[in-house]
Amino acid sequence: MRPSAFPLAASLLLLCALSAHAQEDTAPGSPTFSEGDVITADQVEAIKPFLPPEFWSNRDFFFYEGMQLEIGPFHRDYSSPPVYQEATKKFSGAVKLGPSNSLVDYRAGQPFPMEAIDCEGDPEAGAKIAWNFIRRWEGAGGKAQFYYSYWDRGEELPLYYEGNSAGVSLAYRPEPQFEEHGGDLFRREKRYTAGGPEVTAPFDARGIMLLSYRYKSSYGHPDEAKNDDTWVYVPRLRRVRRISSAQRTDAVSGTDFTFDDLFSFNGVIPQYEWECLGEMDLLAPMNSKVFGFPFERDHNFGPYGLSYADDRWDMRHAVKIRFIPNNQDHPYQKKEIYIDKQTLEPMYSFAYDKKGELWKVIWHNHRWSDDPNFPEYTGWEGVPEPRDLSVVSDTIVNVQTGTGNRIEFWDRSGSGFKSKGKIRRFIDVGRLTKGR
């Protein structure tokens, strides 16, 4: 499930008020590298067949002298916990696509089992994979500390935000204790996720707090969907303001991100047309060895500040999908997204402007909850082992201007809150002004 993606990243932005099927389906030759090999700048040609062509064409942003790219496991098992897999078996048979790619009769787990999706033969395959992406396993909630930086042709700008954020999944829960209410945390719940950040730095932004709701109705027909609600507490005004989040495709002040660019796609599926473009094997940073923020502030992310080349990259089975916006005012002509086939985690995405030219490259680093380097991610009732491969950093590069942004939250955990009482207090808008 997908409880923490919106609160942990989309709200952070609110703070700032491949080619043809034939090519994509043709597998490259066998790799000339093995697990444990270290790829340096003069050896990157060896990994070219296992990178998206668009990424390779802009490799100067990502590969650099001194890089130490470690080849990780080939197709490691990052499967979700039994409770999610059991929900998929139990409920996926009833799920179907409705008008405008809406999701009908969904309860919990993966809506459309990936092994049953025919990318070439099923015209609905793209939308089904997109829904699997939205409903991928991401734990019970999300807690992390974050750092959000701005980069301009290799220079980190003084504008930044850091703080902490939390989110909670309120619906579509697969744990047995929520069976009575149909997967809802609270009876007759209309929201499916809630959460937001608190800013602790810089000084002039300290104390800003946000709370956002996303609603179940966003899974339905666009005419019936309720927009996200967001409230922000502004310390200098000593009051809570409500923010309109209808325009999710607008660039946020001073950033190359839009709200819907987070995690490659953080939008509403029925607002787009979807297509599956093919399957392939790719290298990507999937289980980081890096200790970025808040563990380390000074890790080297390359001369542009936007690279994960000094880390471990896994070989993964991937699938590529494309969306085309239904809204003619959308800034993108299209976006193409590479997704890990097992976990449905985003790997790379490429956004094209109205002229059809590549505009933005978005990619991600991840961590595995069972990795001993990150022991703070613990289980909870119904899920003794989280088994969560989750994004811990988003990076976007505007290839037309050389600017970009990096969001880091390397301590992200999806263990959630310890009690319903704590959840009720956290998702109450009154919390934003309590004690102030």
C-alpha positions in Angstrom: 0.0 0.0 0.0 0.9 3.6 -0.4 0.5 5.6 2.9 3.6 7.6 3.1 4.4 8.8 -0.3 2.1 11.8 -0.2 2.7 13.1 3.3 6.5 12.5 3.3 7.2 14.2 0.0 4.3 16.1 -1.6 3.7 18.2 1.4 7.4 19.1 1.5 6.9 20.9 -1.8 4.0 22.9 -0.4 6.5 24.4 1.9 7.9 26.4 -0.9 4.6 28.5 -1.5 11.6 5.0 -25.3 11.4 4.8 -28.3 9.3 2.2 -30.0 8.0 -1.1 -28.6 10.5 -3.1 -30.7 13.5 -1.4 -29.2 12.1 -1.6 -25.6 11.3 -5.3 -25.8 14.6 -6.3 -27.2 16.8 -7.5 -24.3 20.4 -6.4 -24.2 23.2 -8.9 -24.2 24.5 -10.5 -21.1 26.2 -8.1 -18.7 30.0 -8.0 -18.7 30.1 -7.2 -15.0 29.2 -9.2 -11.9 28.0 -8.5 -8.4 30.7 -6.8 -6.3 32.3 -5.1 -9.3 33.0 -1.4 -8.9 32.3 0.8 -12.0 34.4 3.9 -12.3 33.9 6.8 -14.7 36.1 5.3 -17.4 34.1 2.0 -17.3 30.5 3.3 -17.6 30.2 2.0 -21.2 29.8 -1.5 -19.6 26.5 -0.5 -18.0 25.1 1.5 -20.9 22.9 -1.5 -22.2 21.2 -1.6 -18.7 20.3 2.1 -18.4 17.4 4.0 -20.0 18.6 5.6 -23.2 17.3 9.0 -22.0 19.4 8.7 -18.8 22.5 7.7 -20.8 22.1 10.7 -23.1 22.3 12.9 -20.0 25.0 10.9 -18.2 27.2 14.0 -17.6 24.8 15.0 -14.8 25.3 11.6 -13.1 28.7 10.0 -13.9 31.9 11.8 -12.8 35.5 11.3 -12.1 36.0 9.6 -8.7 32.6 7.8 -8.7 32.5 4.3 -7.2 29.4 2.5 -8.5 29.2 -0.9 -6.8 27.3 -3.6 -8.7 24.8 -5.1 -6.3 22.7 -8.3 -6.4 21.0 -9.5 -9.6 17.3 -9.8 -9.1 17.3 -10.0 -5.3 14.1 -11.0 -3.6 12.5 -7.8 -2.2 9.0 -9.3 -2.1 6.3 -7.8 0.2 5.3 -9.3 3.5 2.8 -12.2 3.6 -0.1 -10.1 4.8 0.1 -8.0 1.6 0.5 -11.0 -0.6 -2.4 -12.8 1.0 -4.6 -9.7 0.5 -3.7 -9.7 -3.2 -4.8 -13.4 -3.5 -8.0 -12.7 -1.5 -9.2 -9.5 -3.1 -7.7 -9.0 -6.5 -10.2 -11.2 -8.4 -12.9 -8.6 -7.8 -11.0 -5.6 -8.9 -11.6 -4.0 -12.3 -11.0 -0.8 -14.2 -14.0 1.5 -14.5 -14.6 4.6 -16.7 -11.6 6.9 -17.2 -9.2 4.3 -15.7 -10.9 4.5 -12.3 -10.5 1.7 -9.8 -13.5 -0.4 -8.9 -14.1 -2.8 -6.0 -10.6 -2.5 -4.6 -10.1 -3.6 -1.0 -6.4 -4.3 -0.3 -3.2 -5.7 -1.7 -2.0 -5.4 -5.3 -5.1 -4.6 -7.5 -3.9 -6.5 -10.6 -1.3 -9.3 -10.0 1.7 -8.4 -12.1 2.2 -12.0 -13.3 -1.2 -11.8 -15.0 -0.7 -8.6 -16.9 0.1 -8.8 -20.6 2.0 -5.7 -21.5 1.8 -6.3 -25.3 -1.7 -7.8 -25.6 -3.8 -6.0 -23.0 -4.7 -2.4 -23.9 -5.4 -1.7 -20.2 -2.0 -3.0 -19.0 -0.6 0.6 -18.5 -3.5 1.7 -16.3 -3.3 -1.6 -14.3 0.4 -1.2 -13.7 -0.2 2.4 -12.7 -2.7 1.3 -10.1 -0.3 -1.3 -8.8 2.3 1.4 -8.5 -0.1 3.6 -6.4 -1.1 0.7 -4.2 2.4 -0.8 -3.8 3.4 -2.0 -0.4 4.9 0.9 1.7 4.2 -0.1 5.3 1.7 1.3 7.7 2.7 4.9 7.6 5.8 7.0 7.2 8.2 8.8 9.5 11.4 10.5 8.5 13.6 13.6 8.8 14.1 15.4 5.5 16.4 17.8 3.8 15.3 19.6 0.6 18.1 21.3 -1.5 18.2 23.4 -4.6 21.0 23.1 -7.3 22.0 25.3 -10.2 24.6 23.9 -12.6 26.6 22.3 -9.7 26.1 25.0 -7.1 23.9 24.4 -4.1 21.8 27.4 -3.5 21.2 28.9 0.0 17.5 28.1 -0.2 16.7 24.8 1.6 14.3 23.2 4.1 14.8 20.6 6.7 12.5 19.1 9.3 10.6 16.0 10.1 7.5 14.4 8.6 5.0 11.7 9.3 2.0 10.1 7.6 -0.5 7.3 8.2 -2.5 5.0 6.0 -6.2 5.3 6.9 -7.8 2.9 4.5 -7.2 -0.2 2.3 -5.1 -1.8 5.1 -4.4 -5.6 4.7 -3.7 -6.3 8.4 -6.2 -8.7 10.0 -7.1 -6.2 12.8 -8.7 -3.9 10.2 -10.8 -6.6 8.6 -13.9 -5.6 10.6 -14.0 -2.2 9.0 -13.2 -3.3 5.5 -9.6 -2.2 5.7 -10.4 1.2 7.2 -8.5 2.3 10.3 -11.6 4.2 11.5 -15.2 3.2 10.7 -16.6 4.8 7.5 -13.3 6.5 6.7 -13.3 8.8 3.6 -9.6 9.6 3.6 -7.0 7.0 2.6 -3.9 8.9 3.7 -3.0 11.8 6.0 0.1 13.5 7.2 2.6 16.3 6.7 5.9 17.9 7.7 7.1 20.3 10.3 10.0 22.6 9.3 12.9 23.0 11.8 15.3 25.0 9.5 16.1 27.6 8.2 15.3 30.0 11.0 12.8 32.1 9.1 10.7 29.0 8.2 11.0 27.2 11.6 7.7 26.1 13.0 5.8 25.9 9.7 3.6 22.8 9.9 1.3 21.2 7.3 -1.4 18.5 7.4 -2.8 17.0 4.2 -5.6 14.6 3.4 -6.1 12.6 0.3 -9.5 11.0 -0.2 -10.7 7.6 -1.4 -12.8 9.4 -4.1 -9.6 10.1 -6.0 -9.8 6.5 -7.1 -13.1 7.1 -8.9 -14.2 9.0 -11.9 -12.5 12.5 -12.1 -15.9 14.2 -12.0 -16.6 12.7 -8.6 -13.1 13.0 -7.1 -12.5 15.3 -4.1 -9.3 17.3 -4.2 -6.7 17.0 -1.5 -7.2 19.2 1.5 -4.1 20.9 3.0 -3.7 23.2 6.0 -0.6 25.1 6.9 0.3 26.7 10.2 2.4 29.9 9.7 4.2 31.0 12.9 4.6 34.7 12.0 0.8 34.9 11.4 0.0 32.6 14.3 -2.9 31.1 12.4 -3.8 28.1 10.1 -4.4 28.7 6.5 -6.1 26.4 4.1 -4.2 25.8 0.8 -5.8 24.9 -2.5 -4.1 21.8 -4.0 -6.2 21.5 -7.1 -3.3 22.6 -9.4 -1.0 19.7 -8.7 0.8 20.1 -12.0 2.1 23.6 -11.4 5.8 24.0 -10.7 6.3 25.0 -7.1 8.1 28.2 -6.4 11.8 27.9 -7.0 11.8 24.2 -7.8 11.8 22.0 -10.8 9.3 19.6 -9.1 5.6 19.7 -9.5 3.5 18.1 -6.7 2.8 15.1 -9.1 6.5 14.5 -9.9 7.3 13.1 -6.4 8.1 9.4 -6.5 8.0 9.8 -10.3 4.2 10.0 -10.1 2.1 11.2 -7.1 -1.0 12.2 -9.0 -4.5 10.9 -9.7 -4.6 8.1 -12.2 -8.0 8.8 -13.9 -6.7 12.2 -15.0 -4.4 10.4 -17.5 -4.3 7.9 -20.3 -1.8 5.0 -19.7 0.2 2.6 -21.9 2.6 -0.2 -21.2 5.7 0.2 -23.4 7.7 -2.9 -22.6 9.8 -4.8 -20.1 13.6 -4.9 -19.7 16.4 -5.4 -17.2 17.9 -2.3 -15.7 20.5 -1.2 -13.2 19.3 1.2 -10.5 20.2 2.2 -6.9 17.7 0.0 -5.1 19.3 -0.8 -1.7 21.5 2.1 -0.7 24.8 1.9 1.3 24.8 5.6 1.7 24.0 7.4 4.9 22.6 10.7 3.6 20.6 13.2 5.7 20.0 12.9 8.6 22.8 10.5 9.1 25.4 12.5 7.1 25.1 16.0 5.7 28.2 16.0 3.5 27.9 12.9 1.3 29.2 13.4 -2.2 26.3 13.5 -4.7 28.5 14.4 -7.6 29.6 17.7 -9.1 25.9 18.6 -9.9 24.7 17.4 -6.5 22.2 15.2 -8.2 23.9 11.8 -8.6 23.7 8.4 -6.8 26.7 7.1 -8.7 28.7 6.6 -5.5 26.4 3.9 -4.2 25.3 0.3 -4.9 23.1 -0.5 -7.9 21.0 -3.7 -8.4 20.1 -5.4 -11.6 16.3 -5.5 -11.7 13.4 -6.6 -13.9 11.6 -3.4 -14.9 8.5 -2.4 -16.8 8.0 0.9 -18.6 4.7 2.8 -18.8 3.7 6.1 -20.3 1.0 8.6 -19.3 -0.5 11.3 -21.5 -2.5 14.0 -19.6 -6.2 14.4 -20.4 -5.9 18.0 -19.3 -4.7 20.1 -22.3 -3.2 22.7 -19.8 -0.9 20.1 -18.3 2.8 21.2 -18.7 3.9 17.8 -20.0 3.1 16.2 -23.3 3.9 12.9 -21.7 5.9 11.2 -19.0 7.6 7.8 -19.3 8.2 5.9 -16.0 10.4 2.8 -15.4 9.1 0.8 -12.5 10.6 -2.2 -10.6 8.4 -5.1 -11.6 8.5 -6.9 -8.3 8.1 -4.1 -5.8 6.5 -1.5 -8.1 8.9 1.1 -6.8 9.9 3.9 -9.2 13.3 3.7 -10.8 13.5 6.5 -13.5 11.1 8.8 -15.2 11.4 11.2 -18.1 9.0 14.2 -18.6 8.6 15.8 -22.0 7.5 19.3 -22.7 4.7 20.4 -25.1 7.2 20.3 -28.0 8.0 16.7 -27.3 11.5 17.5 -26.1 13.0 15.9 -23.0 12.6 18.3 -20.1 13.2 16.5 -16.8 14.9 13.4 -15.5 13.6 12.1 -12.2 15.2 9.2 -10.4 15.4 7.7 -6.9 17.4 5.9 -4.3 15.9 3.2 -2.1 16.6 1.2 1.0 15.5 -2.2 2.1 13.9 -2.4 5.5 15.7 -5.7 6.4 19.1 -4.2 5.7 21.1 -4.3 9.0 22.5 -0.8 8.2 19.0 0.6 8.9 17.8 -1.2 12.1 15.2 1.4 13.1 12.5 0.0 10.7 10.6 -2.4 12.9 7.4 -4.5 12.5 4.0 -3.9 14.0 0.8 -5.9 14.7 0.1 -8.1 11.7 3.4 -7.4 10.1 6.3 -8.8 12.1 8.7 -8.1 9.2 8.1 -4.9 7.2 9.8 -6.2 4.0 9.6 -2.8 2.5 11.8 -1.5 -0.4 11.1 2.2 -0.2 12.3 5.4 -1.8 14.6 7.4 0.5 15.6 10.2 -1.9 14.0 11.8 -5.0 16.2 13.8 -7.4 15.0 15.8 -10.4 17.2 17.3 -13.1 16.0 19.9 -15.6 18.1 18.9 -18.5 17.2 22.1 -20.4 18.5 24.5 -17.7 21.0 22.4 -15.7 19.0 23.0 -12.5 17.6 20.5 -10.1 16.4 19.5 -6.6 17.2 16.7 -4.2 14.9 15.5 -1.4 16.5 13.3 1.2 14.9 11.3 3.9 17.3 8.4 4.4 15.9 7.3 7.8 12.4 6.8 6.4 10.4 4.1 8.3 6.9 2.8 7.6 6.2 1.4 11.0 3.5 4.0 11.7 2.0 5.0 15.0 1.7 2.9 18.1 -2.0 3.5 18.8 -5.2 4.8 17.3 -5.3 7.5 19.9 -2.0 8.9 18.7 -3.3 8.7 15.1 -6.4 10.6 15.9 -4.4 13.4 17.5 -1.9 13.6 14.7 -4.5 13.9 11.9 -6.6 16.5 13.8 -6.2 19.9 12.2 -6.3 21.4 15.7 -2.9 19.8 16.3 -1.3 22.6 14.2 -2.1 25.3 16.7 -2.1 23.3 20.0 0.2 24.9 22.6 1.0 27.8 20.3 
